[in-house]
């Protein structure tokens, strides 16, 4: 007999304004308890130091979490020059540094030019990447260091928004897998004084932006499940920027059986939203991919019991 899942079936996406000092998994567990939900997952970790936009996927929305994990991100960060730490941020032990009094805003601007576009980053030993099944940060805490290969990431923009001598602020738009702490370390190295992150806030994750984020204070003020559920965004919001393919119910039936279908005026390539035409609002079925013969193949489908 299949084990019955505890909690109630909640489906949708919650945009949490992550508070400082707790892990992303702590956020997941706290939200799961508040909603009494069966299944919740996050869409990419934020360091305990960091705050800001952390989308959580509930129920059927977890099928689409990978698309949010792969999406671009935007950050604000404050960097302290003249001090390096073991972790690249304020939570790590100080390991060195140098006088930063010579650094000017112009020097920072020049150094940032090499921290834009496609760049190579060596992941920190204090990242959540895994080595032989173990997160690197767990190995680092045991005093173990392993070789990490440089990875190519894309920094679409990296702008100096404030300069206070030995502290500065950047706003960064980057691809998945970009480590802001590594940008801080590389910037400090280029300036000849070292540096580390002392403040980090995620401003956007994929289609979700800071003004949409909800604090735990707001969540805890909700008086019942209906009030909580009203704060969830629909599952399809996770792919809201994708092209839409609308189909009649007969076509939708075959699609939901896992069969590729032909739909008039559909895009000729790429991934698409799948919608069944209804009298009022169209019904979101999931996402699909356009095959070489023009048919639409289902890839992730929502199923409500």
N, C-alpha and C positions, 0 to 999 in steps of 0.2 A: 504493500500500500504506500502511495506517495505521501511524503511528509507534508502536512498542511502548513503553509506559511503563516506566521503570526502577523497581525496587524491588518489594517484595512487597505484595499486596493486604491492607491492614489496614483494618478497619471498626470504628468506635466513637468514644467521646468520652473524652478525657483531660483531667482537671481539674488543670492545672499551677498550682503556687504560684510565680508569677513572681518571680524575684529582682530586686533593684534594679540600675540601671545598664545595662540592655539593652532593646532595643525588643521589641515584640510579635512582629515579623517575625523577630527573632533567636531568639525562643523557638520559633517554628514551625520554622525551619531546624534548630535543635538537636534538637528532638524528631523531626523527619523523619529525621535521620541516625541517631539512636539506635535507632529502630524499623526503619530501612531501608524506610520506607513509600513507597508510590507517590504518595499525595495527602494533604496536610494543610493545614488553614486555621484561622485563629483567628476569634473571634466578637465582635470589637470591641477596638480597641487600648487598651492601657494605656500611659501615658507611661513613659519610661525610669526616672524617679524612683519610680514606683509599684511596689508589690508586690501579691501576693495572687492571687485567683481569676481564672484565665484559661482558659476551656474551649477545647480544640482539637478540631476535628472531623476524623476520619480517613475516607478513602474515601467510602462511601455516606452517611456522616453529614454530609458537607459540604452535602448537599441540604437539610439542616434548620438550617444555621448562621444563616440569616436570622431564624429564630424566636428564637434566643438573642440575636442582635444587637438585636432589638426588645424584649427583656425588661427588666424593672426591674433595678436594681443597688443594692447597699448598700456604703457606704464608711466607713472611719475616716480622719480627716485631722487633722493638726496644723498650725496656722496661726501664723505669726509676725506680730505687729502692729507697726506703726511703720515698716515698710519695704515699699516696692513694687518690683517687678522687671518687666522687659520681658516676661517670659513668664508671670508670675503664680505662678511657683514658684521653688524655690531654685536652679534651673539657669540662670536668666536674670540679666542685668546689672541691678544696682541702679539704679533710676531716680528714687527719691525716698522720701518718707515724712515722718512727723511724730512728735512725742513721744506715747507711748501710756500714760504713767504715770497719766493721769486715768481710764483705762478700768476699769470694774468688771464683775463677773459679771452684775450686774443690767442694765447697759447692753448687754452682749452679748445677753442674753435678749430684751431689747426689740428690738434690731436684727434678731434672728433671726426675729421674727414676720413680717417682710416678705419673708423668704427661705424661706417655706413655701407649700404649695399651688401653684397655677398662677402661674408667674413668667415674666418675659421675660429672656432672656439674649442678649447679643451675643457670638458665638463669638470666642475669642482668635485673633489672627493666628498664634499658634503651635499651632493645632489642626491635625488631619489633614483637615479639610474641604477640598474642592477648589474652586478658582476657575479656570474655563476649562481644566480638566484638570490643574492644578497644585495640590498640597497647599499650604495657606496657610503652613505653617511653612517651606516652601522659599522662598516669596516673601519671608517676613519676614526670613529669613537673608540675602537679597539687598538688604535695606533697602526692599522694596516693601510698601506697605500698601494694601489695597483695602477698599472699603465692604462691610460685612457687615450683613445684616438681622437684627434681633432675632428670636429663635425662642421659642415658648412651650414650656416644659417643666414637669413636675410634680414637686415635692418633697413626697413623702408624709410624711416626718418629717425634722427637722433639729435635733438635740438637743445641747446643750452637756454634755459628759461630764467635762471637766476645765478648770480655769482657773488659769493660772500667771502672772498679771500681763500680760506682753507676749506670752505664748504661750497657746494654748487648743486643746482637742481637741473635734471634733464627730463624731457618727455620723449618717450621711445615708442615707436611702432615697429613691431618685429614679427617674424614668423615663429611657428611653434618651435620649441626646443631651445630658444634663446635664453641665456642666463644673464640677467641684469647684473648680478654680482661679478660675473666675469668681465662684463663691459667696464664696471667700476675698477676692477683690478688692472685691466689692460690700459685704461685711461691713466690711472695712477702711475703705471710703469712708463708709459709714453711721456709723462710729465716729469719723470725722474724723482718722484717723491712717494709713490705708493698711494693707495686709496681703498676705501671700503664703503659699502652701503650702510647708511644709518636710518634711511626711511624708504619704504617701497609701497606703492599703491597701484593696484591694477585698475586702469580706467575703462578698459573694454576687453571682452573676450568674444571673438566672432561677432555675431550680430547684437550682442548685449552690451549696454553702456552703463556708466556709473549712475546716472539719474534713475535707472530702473532698479538699482540694488536696494534690498530691504534688510534692515538691521534686525538683530535678534530681539531688541527692545520692541520693535513693531510686531514681530511675530508673537512674542510672549504676551502682547496686549490683546491679541485676538481671543474672543470669548468662546468660540466653538469651532468645529471642523469646517463649517461652511465659510466662516470668515477667513480661516487659513487657506482653504482651497481656492478662494477668490483671488489670492495673491499669485497663484500659479499661472504661468504662461502656457498656451497650448503646445502640444508636442511639435507641431509643424513650425513653430517659431524658431526651432533649432536649425532649420534649413530655409528660412524665410526668403533668402536672397536667391535661391535656386529657381530655375524656370519651372513653370507649372504645366502639367499635362492633365487635362480634364477629359473624363470618359463617361459614357452612359453606363447604367447598372449592369447590362449584359456583359459588356467588356470588362467591367470591374470584377464580375464574378469569376471569370477565367483567370484574371490577374491574381486574385486572391487564392486561387488554387495553385499558384506558382508558375503559371504559364505566361510566356511572352505574348504581348498583344500588339496589334496594329492600331494606331490612333492617328486620325487625320490631323495635319498641321502641327505635328509634334516636332520638337527640335531634332536635328539630324545627328547629334552626338552629345556625349556627356551624361551627367547625372541630373535627375529631375524629381520634382515633387509629383506624387500621384494623387489625383483627386477624383472622387465620384460626384457627378453632377446631381444636385438635389434641388428641391423646390425653393428652399431658403438658402442656407449656407452649404457650400460644397463640403463633402466629407473627406478628410485626410486619410489616405490609405497607407501611406508610407513613402518610400523613395525607390526609384528604379534607375536603370542605365540603358541608354540607347545602344542597341546592337548594330553591327555593320549592315544588316539587312533592313534597318529602320524600325524594327519592332522594339517595344519597350519591355525590358525584362525586370521583374520585381527583384529587389535586393534586400530591403528591410521593410517589413509589413507590420502594421499595428494590429494586435488581436486583443479584443476585450472580451473577457468571459462573462 
